[in-house]
Amino acid sequence: PFPTTLRERSGKPSIKKQLVGYASMVHLNEATTGAAKVIKIEIKKRRKTK
């Protein structure tokens, strides 16, 4: 609905872009924490076998 070019020229990112950026950041954080949990579980399993 709004012209994005004017907002981009002013230097302020549009609300839509901010929301998308925030959502992607949250998604990345969830992915990294999930991977970290999996890695910790794997390390525990390996320690038990040794």
mmCIF file as gemmi writes it, N, C-alpha and C atoms, coordinates in Angstrom:
data_model
loop_
_atom_site.group_PDB
_atom_site.id
_atom_site.type_symbol
_atom_site.label_atom_id
_atom_site.label_alt_id
_atom_site.label_comp_id
_atom_site.label_asym_id
_atom_site.label_entity_id
_atom_site.label_seq_id
_atom_site.pdbx_PDB_ins_code
_atom_site.Cartn_x
_atom_site.Cartn_y
_atom_site.Cartn_z
_atom_site.occupancy
_atom_site.B_iso_or_equiv
_atom_site.pdbx_formal_charge
_atom_site.auth_seq_id
_atom_site.auth_asym_id
_atom_site.pdbx_PDB_model_num
ATOM 1 N N . PRO Axp A 1 ? 0.815 -1.216 0 1 0 ? 1 A 1
ATOM 2 C CA . PRO Axp A 1 ? 0 0 0 1 0 ? 1 A 1
ATOM 3 C C . PRO Axp A 1 ? 0.851 1.271 0 1 0 ? 1 A 1
ATOM 4 N N . PHE Axp A 2 ? 1.996 1.259 0.651 1 0 ? 2 A 1
ATOM 5 C CA . PHE Axp A 2 ? 2.862 2.441 0.715 1 0 ? 2 A 1
ATOM 6 C C . PHE Axp A 2 ? 3.996 2.326 -0.295 1 0 ? 2 A 1
ATOM 7 N N . PRO Axp A 3 ? 4.429 3.465 -0.834 1 0 ? 3 A 1
ATOM 8 C CA . PRO Axp A 3 ? 5.595 3.436 -1.729 1 0 ? 3 A 1
ATOM 9 C C . PRO Axp A 3 ? 6.862 3.153 -0.924 1 0 ? 3 A 1
ATOM 10 N N . THR Axp A 4 ? 7.513 2.028 -1.226 1 0 ? 4 A 1
ATOM 11 C CA . THR Axp A 4 ? 8.68 1.628 -0.441 1 0 ? 4 A 1
ATOM 12 C C . THR Axp A 4 ? 9.903 2.467 -0.804 1 0 ? 4 A 1
ATOM 13 N N . THR Axp A 5 ? 9.935 3.014 -2.034 1 0 ? 5 A 1
ATOM 14 C CA . THR Axp A 5 ? 11.129 3.744 -2.478 1 0 ? 5 A 1
ATOM 15 C C . THR Axp A 5 ? 11.369 4.962 -1.594 1 0 ? 5 A 1
ATOM 16 N N . LEU Axp A 6 ? 10.3 5.672 -1.211 1 0 ? 6 A 1
ATOM 17 C CA . LEU Axp A 6 ? 10.46 6.862 -0.375 1 0 ? 6 A 1
ATOM 18 C C . LEU Axp A 6 ? 11.046 6.48 0.983 1 0 ? 6 A 1
ATOM 19 N N . ARG Axp A 7 ? 10.563 5.398 1.549 1 0 ? 7 A 1
ATOM 20 C CA . ARG Axp A 7 ? 11.053 4.973 2.866 1 0 ? 7 A 1
ATOM 21 C C . ARG Axp A 7 ? 12.507 4.528 2.762 1 0 ? 7 A 1
ATOM 22 N N . GLU Axp A 8 ? 12.846 3.831 1.686 1 0 ? 8 A 1
ATOM 23 C CA . GLU Axp A 8 ? 14.224 3.369 1.523 1 0 ? 8 A 1
ATOM 24 C C . GLU Axp A 8 ? 15.172 4.558 1.369 1 0 ? 8 A 1
ATOM 25 N N . ARG Axp A 9 ? 14.724 5.592 0.658 1 0 ? 9 A 1
ATOM 26 C CA . ARG Axp A 9 ? 15.573 6.774 0.457 1 0 ? 9 A 1
ATOM 27 C C . ARG Axp A 9 ? 15.812 7.496 1.778 1 0 ? 9 A 1
ATOM 28 N N . SER Axp A 10 ? 14.82 7.524 2.64 1 0 ? 10 A 1
ATOM 29 C CA . SER Axp A 10 ? 14.962 8.22 3.918 1 0 ? 10 A 1
ATOM 30 C C . SER Axp A 10 ? 15.915 7.465 4.843 1 0 ? 10 A 1
ATOM 31 N N . GLY Axp A 11 ? 16.196 6.212 4.544 1 0 ? 11 A 1
ATOM 32 C CA . GLY Axp A 11 ? 17.146 5.448 5.334 1 0 ? 11 A 1
ATOM 33 C C . GLY Axp A 11 ? 16.489 4.567 6.381 1 0 ? 11 A 1
ATOM 34 N N . LYS Axp A 12 ? 15.197 4.754 6.624 1 0 ? 12 A 1
ATOM 35 C CA . LYS Axp A 12 ? 14.509 3.921 7.613 1 0 ? 12 A 1
ATOM 36 C C . LYS Axp A 12 ? 13.931 2.696 6.911 1 0 ? 12 A 1
ATOM 37 N N . PRO Axp A 13 ? 14.232 1.503 7.398 1 0 ? 13 A 1
ATOM 38 C CA . PRO Axp A 13 ? 13.643 0.309 6.79 1 0 ? 13 A 1
ATOM 39 C C . PRO Axp A 13 ? 12.148 0.235 7.075 1 0 ? 13 A 1
ATOM 40 N N . SER Axp A 14 ? 11.4 -0.3 6.138 1 0 ? 14 A 1
ATOM 41 C CA . SER Axp A 14 ? 9.953 -0.383 6.317 1 0 ? 14 A 1
ATOM 42 C C . SER Axp A 14 ? 9.623 -1.382 7.422 1 0 ? 14 A 1
ATOM 43 N N . ILE Axp A 15 ? 8.441 -1.243 7.981 1 0 ? 15 A 1
ATOM 44 C CA . ILE Axp A 15 ? 8.009 -2.128 9.069 1 0 ? 15 A 1
ATOM 45 C C . ILE Axp A 15 ? 7.99 -3.576 8.579 1 0 ? 15 A 1
ATOM 46 N N . LYS Axp A 16 ? 7.558 -3.762 7.333 1 0 ? 16 A 1
ATOM 47 C CA . LYS Axp A 16 ? 7.495 -5.116 6.783 1 0 ? 16 A 1
ATOM 48 C C . LYS Axp A 16 ? 8.888 -5.741 6.768 1 0 ? 16 A 1
ATOM 49 N N . LYS Axp A 17 ? 9.874 -4.958 6.315 1 0 ? 17 A 1
ATOM 50 C CA . LYS Axp A 17 ? 11.244 -5.48 6.266 1 0 ? 17 A 1
ATOM 51 C C . LYS Axp A 17 ? 11.752 -5.777 7.67 1 0 ? 17 A 1
ATOM 52 N N . GLN Axp A 18 ? 11.439 -4.918 8.622 1 0 ? 18 A 1
ATOM 53 C CA . GLN Axp A 18 ? 11.868 -5.135 10.003 1 0 ? 18 A 1
ATOM 54 C C . GLN Axp A 18 ? 11.274 -6.435 10.543 1 0 ? 18 A 1
ATOM 55 N N . LEU Axp A 19 ? 9.982 -6.658 10.273 1 0 ? 19 A 1
ATOM 56 C CA . LEU Axp A 19 ? 9.323 -7.869 10.754 1 0 ? 19 A 1
ATOM 57 C C . LEU Axp A 19 ? 9.951 -9.099 10.122 1 0 ? 19 A 1
ATOM 58 N N . VAL Axp A 20 ? 10.214 -9.031 8.808 1 0 ? 20 A 1
ATOM 59 C CA . VAL Axp A 20 ? 10.821 -10.17 8.116 1 0 ? 20 A 1
ATOM 60 C C . VAL Axp A 20 ? 12.208 -10.438 8.691 1 0 ? 20 A 1
ATOM 61 N N . GLY Axp A 21 ? 12.976 -9.374 8.92 1 0 ? 21 A 1
ATOM 62 C CA . GLY Axp A 21 ? 14.312 -9.534 9.485 1 0 ? 21 A 1
ATOM 63 C C . GLY Axp A 21 ? 14.252 -10.153 10.87 1 0 ? 21 A 1
ATOM 64 N N . TYR Axp A 22 ? 13.32 -9.678 11.684 1 0 ? 22 A 1
ATOM 65 C CA . TYR Axp A 22 ? 13.178 -10.209 13.043 1 0 ? 22 A 1
ATOM 66 C C . TYR Axp A 22 ? 12.768 -11.682 13.006 1 0 ? 22 A 1
ATOM 67 N N . ALA Axp A 23 ? 11.822 -11.986 12.119 1 0 ? 23 A 1
ATOM 68 C CA . ALA Axp A 23 ? 11.347 -13.367 12.011 1 0 ? 23 A 1
ATOM 69 C C . ALA Axp A 23 ? 12.491 -14.288 11.596 1 0 ? 23 A 1
ATOM 70 N N . SER Axp A 24 ? 13.306 -13.847 10.633 1 0 ? 24 A 1
ATOM 71 C CA . SER Axp A 24 ? 14.416 -14.687 10.179 1 0 ? 24 A 1
ATOM 72 C C . SER Axp A 24 ? 15.445 -14.841 11.29 1 0 ? 24 A 1
ATOM 73 N N . MET Axp A 25 ? 15.668 -13.777 12.084 1 0 ? 25 A 1
ATOM 74 C CA . MET Axp A 25 ? 16.611 -13.865 13.202 1 0 ? 25 A 1
ATOM 75 C C . MET Axp A 25 ? 16.118 -14.868 14.237 1 0 ? 25 A 1
ATOM 76 N N . VAL Axp A 26 ? 14.824 -14.795 14.565 1 0 ? 26 A 1
ATOM 77 C CA . VAL Axp A 26 ? 14.254 -15.728 15.541 1 0 ? 26 A 1
ATOM 78 C C . VAL Axp A 26 ? 14.382 -17.152 15.016 1 0 ? 26 A 1
ATOM 79 N N . HIS Axp A 27 ? 14.094 -17.332 13.717 1 0 ? 27 A 1
ATOM 80 C CA . HIS Axp A 27 ? 14.186 -18.657 13.106 1 0 ? 27 A 1
ATOM 81 C C . HIS Axp A 27 ? 15.617 -19.176 13.205 1 0 ? 27 A 1
ATOM 82 N N . LEU Axp A 28 ? 16.598 -18.315 12.913 1 0 ? 28 A 1
ATOM 83 C CA . LEU Axp A 28 ? 18.005 -18.717 12.992 1 0 ? 28 A 1
ATOM 84 C C . LEU Axp A 28 ? 18.357 -19.096 14.427 1 0 ? 28 A 1
ATOM 85 N N . ASN Axp A 29 ? 17.923 -18.293 15.388 1 0 ? 29 A 1
ATOM 86 C CA . ASN Axp A 29 ? 18.22 -18.591 16.794 1 0 ? 29 A 1
ATOM 87 C C . ASN Axp A 29 ? 17.64 -19.946 17.189 1 0 ? 29 A 1
ATOM 88 N N . GLU Axp A 30 ? 16.403 -20.207 16.782 1 0 ? 30 A 1
ATOM 89 C CA . GLU Axp A 30 ? 15.776 -21.491 17.113 1 0 ? 30 A 1
ATOM 90 C C . GLU Axp A 30 ? 16.54 -22.635 16.465 1 0 ? 30 A 1
ATOM 91 N N . ALA Axp A 31 ? 16.973 -22.433 15.224 1 0 ? 31 A 1
ATOM 92 C CA . ALA Axp A 31 ? 17.707 -23.482 14.513 1 0 ? 31 A 1
ATOM 93 C C . ALA Axp A 31 ? 19.035 -23.763 15.205 1 0 ? 31 A 1
ATOM 94 N N . THR Axp A 32 ? 19.754 -22.699 15.603 1 0 ? 32 A 1
ATOM 95 C CA . THR Axp A 32 ? 21.064 -22.9 16.231 1 0 ? 32 A 1
ATOM 96 C C . THR Axp A 32 ? 20.906 -23.56 17.595 1 0 ? 32 A 1
ATOM 97 N N . THR Axp A 33 ? 19.907 -23.136 18.38 1 0 ? 33 A 1
ATOM 98 C CA . THR Axp A 33 ? 19.716 -23.744 19.7 1 0 ? 33 A 1
ATOM 99 C C . THR Axp A 33 ? 19.31 -25.205 19.545 1 0 ? 33 A 1
ATOM 100 N N . GLY Axp A 34 ? 18.479 -25.495 18.554 1 0 ? 34 A 1
ATOM 101 C CA . GLY Axp A 34 ? 18.09 -26.882 18.3 1 0 ? 34 A 1
ATOM 102 C C . GLY Axp A 34 ? 19.298 -27.724 17.934 1 0 ? 34 A 1
ATOM 103 N N . ALA Axp A 35 ? 20.161 -27.197 17.067 1 0 ? 35 A 1
ATOM 104 C CA . ALA Axp A 35 ? 21.373 -27.916 16.668 1 0 ? 35 A 1
ATOM 105 C C . ALA Axp A 35 ? 22.281 -28.121 17.874 1 0 ? 35 A 1
ATOM 106 N N . ALA Axp A 36 ? 22.407 -27.091 18.717 1 0 ? 36 A 1
ATOM 107 C CA . ALA Axp A 36 ? 23.258 -27.195 19.906 1 0 ? 36 A 1
ATOM 108 C C . ALA Axp A 36 ? 22.74 -28.299 20.828 1 0 ? 36 A 1
ATOM 109 N N . LYS Axp A 37 ? 21.432 -28.386 21.007 1 0 ? 37 A 1
ATOM 110 C CA . LYS Axp A 37 ? 20.85 -29.43 21.858 1 0 ? 37 A 1
ATOM 111 C C . LYS Axp A 37 ? 21.171 -30.807 21.295 1 0 ? 37 A 1
ATOM 112 N N . VAL Axp A 38 ? 21.021 -30.955 19.979 1 0 ? 38 A 1
ATOM 113 C CA . VAL Axp A 38 ? 21.301 -32.246 19.339 1 0 ? 38 A 1
ATOM 114 C C . VAL Axp A 38 ? 22.764 -32.613 19.546 1 0 ? 38 A 1
ATOM 115 N N . ILE Axp A 39 ? 23.661 -31.633 19.359 1 0 ? 39 A 1
ATOM 116 C CA . ILE Axp A 39 ? 25.097 -31.892 19.518 1 0 ? 39 A 1
ATOM 117 C C . ILE Axp A 39 ? 25.391 -32.32 20.952 1 0 ? 39 A 1
ATOM 118 N N . LYS Axp A 40 ? 24.79 -31.648 21.929 1 0 ? 40 A 1
ATOM 119 C CA . LYS Axp A 40 ? 25.014 -32.002 23.339 1 0 ? 40 A 1
ATOM 120 C C . LYS Axp A 40 ? 24.566 -33.434 23.601 1 0 ? 40 A 1
ATOM 121 N N . ILE Axp A 41 ? 23.414 -33.819 23.047 1 0 ? 41 A 1
ATOM 122 C CA . ILE Axp A 41 ? 22.905 -35.184 23.237 1 0 ? 41 A 1
ATOM 123 C C . ILE Axp A 41 ? 23.88 -36.182 22.616 1 0 ? 41 A 1
ATOM 124 N N . GLU Axp A 42 ? 24.383 -35.859 21.425 1 0 ? 42 A 1
ATOM 125 C CA . GLU Axp A 42 ? 25.333 -36.747 20.745 1 0 ? 42 A 1
ATOM 126 C C . GLU Axp A 42 ? 26.592 -36.92 21.583 1 0 ? 42 A 1
ATOM 127 N N . ILE Axp A 43 ? 27.095 -35.829 22.152 1 0 ? 43 A 1
ATOM 128 C CA . ILE Axp A 43 ? 28.308 -35.895 22.984 1 0 ? 43 A 1
ATOM 129 C C . ILE Axp A 43 ? 28.053 -36.793 24.193 1 0 ? 43 A 1
ATOM 130 N N . LYS Axp A 44 ? 26.896 -36.651 24.82 1 0 ? 44 A 1
ATOM 131 C CA . LYS Axp A 44 ? 26.563 -37.486 25.981 1 0 ? 44 A 1
ATOM 132 C C . LYS Axp A 44 ? 26.548 -38.955 25.582 1 0 ? 44 A 1
ATOM 133 N N . LYS Axp A 45 ? 25.947 -39.28 24.432 1 0 ? 45 A 1
ATOM 134 C CA . LYS Axp A 45 ? 25.883 -40.669 23.969 1 0 ? 45 A 1
ATOM 135 C C . LYS Axp A 45 ? 27.291 -41.211 23.751 1 0 ? 45 A 1
ATOM 136 N N . ARG Axp A 46 ? 28.147 -40.415 23.119 1 0 ? 46 A 1
ATOM 137 C CA . ARG Axp A 46 ? 29.509 -40.872 22.827 1 0 ? 46 A 1
ATOM 138 C C . ARG Axp A 46 ? 30.293 -41.091 24.118 1 0 ? 46 A 1
ATOM 139 N N . ARG Axp A 47 ? 30.1 -40.232 25.104 1 0 ? 47 A 1
ATOM 140 C CA . ARG Axp A 47 ? 30.808 -40.383 26.381 1 0 ? 47 A 1
ATOM 141 C C . ARG Axp A 47 ? 30.379 -41.679 27.071 1 0 ? 47 A 1
ATOM 142 N N . LYS Axp A 48 ? 29.099 -42.01 26.977 1 0 ? 48 A 1
ATOM 143 C CA . LYS Axp A 48 ? 28.595 -43.235 27.609 1 0 ? 48 A 1
ATOM 144 C C . LYS Axp A 48 ? 29.221 -44.467 26.959 1 0 ? 48 A 1
ATOM 145 N N . THR Axp A 49 ? 29.345 -44.453 25.636 1 0 ? 49 A 1
ATOM 146 C CA . THR Axp A 49 ? 29.905 -45.612 24.937 1 0 ? 49 A 1
ATOM 147 C C . THR Axp A 49 ? 31.381 -45.777 25.288 1 0 ? 49 A 1
ATOM 148 N N . LYS Axp A 50 ? 32.103 -44.669 25.46 1 0 ? 50 A 1
ATOM 149 C CA . LYS Axp A 50 ? 33.521 -44.753 25.862 1 0 ? 50 A 1
ATOM 150 C C . LYS Axp A 50 ? 33.568 -45.103 27.335 1 0 ? 50 A 1
